[in-house]
Amino acid sequence: MVVPQGTANSEGVLQFQVGRGQHALLPVAYVMELLSVPVASILPVPHVPDYVLGTYQWSGEALWLVDLGAMLGLECLELGEEAVFLVLQVGGQRLGLGVQAVGDMVAVDYQNLRSPTTLFSGRLSPFLNGFWLGAHHEVHLFLNAEAIVRSEMFLTPAAVVLE
């Protein structure tokens, strides 16, 4: 189990849904912005994995947008006219994570974090710090923002020349 560096026993996290029923959490320290993006303004990029939706002009830069559920091997994002993205920043790298819905910011206690087990495998396990069981025994995935943003599974914006 990896606990982000520089944290005490508890910290603020953002709750959100990946797909229709999977709850997930990320430390708010990595979340720069919640972004609502018109799907028609996402520029598709050829020859990238299927979970990469494309790029979007954001604050003067090309921001990569990914379907977080598909990237993790979970349910794909249901796209309508607009999609919601969490803009994460780790060091100088930024990435937009497409999520189904955004919930509240809450404080969580790391003492209640359960270690990832063999229940979580495949594409999800490298991006998972652990999980919590909610009041109704629903699983809340605690994701590793650094592993997601620094993943080799997506390209850096400098690697693509936009015409």
N, C-alpha and C positions, 0 to 999 in steps of 0.2 A: 504494500500500500504506500503510495506516495502522497505526502502532505506538502502542498506548495510552500516553498521557502519563505521565511519572513512572516509566517502566520502564527498566531497564538493558538489556543485550543479551540477557538471559535472565530468565525468570520462571516461576513455577509456574502450570500450567494444569490444568484438570480435563478428562479424556477421557470422552466419552460417545458413545452411539449415538443417531442420529436415524433412526427406522425400523429395519429389520432389518439393513441393511448399511452405512449411511453413518456414518463416524466423524467426530466434531467435537470441538473444543476451545474452552474459554473460560477467561480468566484467573481464578484462584481469588479474586482480590481483589474480584470482583463477586458471587461466590456466597456468599450468607448461610447457606443451609441446603439440605440434601437432604430432601425431604418426600415421604412415602408417603401418598397420599390415597385413601380409599375413594371410588370413582367415584360411588356413590349419594349422597355428601355434597356433590357439586359442584352448585351452584345454576345452572341454565341461565338465560341472559339472552337475551331476544328481540331481533331486529333487529341482530345483530352478525355479522361475517364467520364463515364456517364453521370456521375454525381456532380461534376463541375458544370454549373449552369451557364457560366460565362463571366464577363466583366461588366462593371457599371462605373460610370464617371461619378466619383464621389470626392468632394473636397479637392478637386484638381488632380486626382490620380485615378488610375484604373484599379478598381477594387475587385479582386476575385470573389465570386459568389458561388457557394457550394450548397448542395442539398445535404444537410448534416445527417439526416436519417439514412439516405443512400450511402453516404461516405462510411457510416458506421455499420452498414449491413443490416439496418433496420428498415422500417417502412418509409417509403419515399414521400416527399413533401407533396401535398395537394396544392397545385398552383391555380390561382384564380387570376383576376386582373391585376392584383397586387400581391406581393409576398413580403413577409416580415423577416428581417435579417438582424442578427446580433453581430455588430462589428467588433471583432476582437483585435487586440494589439498585444503582441509579445515582442519585446525589444522593438526593433524598427519594422517588424512584419505585421501586416494587417490582413484580415480575412473576414468575409461576410458569411455567416452561417445561417442558412435558411431553416427556420423553425415553423411549426404549425401554429403555436400560440405562446405568448409570454405571460408569465404569472407575476408573483410578487417577489420582492427582495426580502430574504429572511436571514436570520443568524442561525448557523448550524454549529454543533459541537462535534469536533473531530473524534471524541471518545465514542460517539455513537456510529461512526463510520465503520462499515463492515468491509473486510478485504474482498477484492474480486476473487471469485472462485472459478471452478470449471463450468459454472453455469453460464459464464460469459466467455465466449471464444470467438474465433474468426476475426472479422474486421474490427469488431468493437474492442477487444481486449487491450490493444496498445494505447487506447485513448481513455481508459477507465482508471480512475483513482480508487474507486470503491463504490459502495451503494448504501442507501438507507432504506429501511422499510417504513412506509407512512402509516398513519393511524388506521387505515383500512387494509394494511399489508400490501400496499402497492409499492413497487420498486421504484426508487428515485436514483438514477444513475448520476454519480458525481464524476464529471468528465475532466480530463486533463487538458486545459487550454493550451499549454505549451506544446504538448505532443500533437494536438490538432493543427495548430498554426504552423509548426515546424515540420509537419509530415512531408515525406517524400511523395505522397500520393497526389499532390497538386503542384502546379508550377508557380514560380514566383513571377510577379508582374513584369519584371525586367526580361524574362525569358521569351516574352511574346511581343512582337512588333505589331501594333494596331495600325491599320491603314485608315 
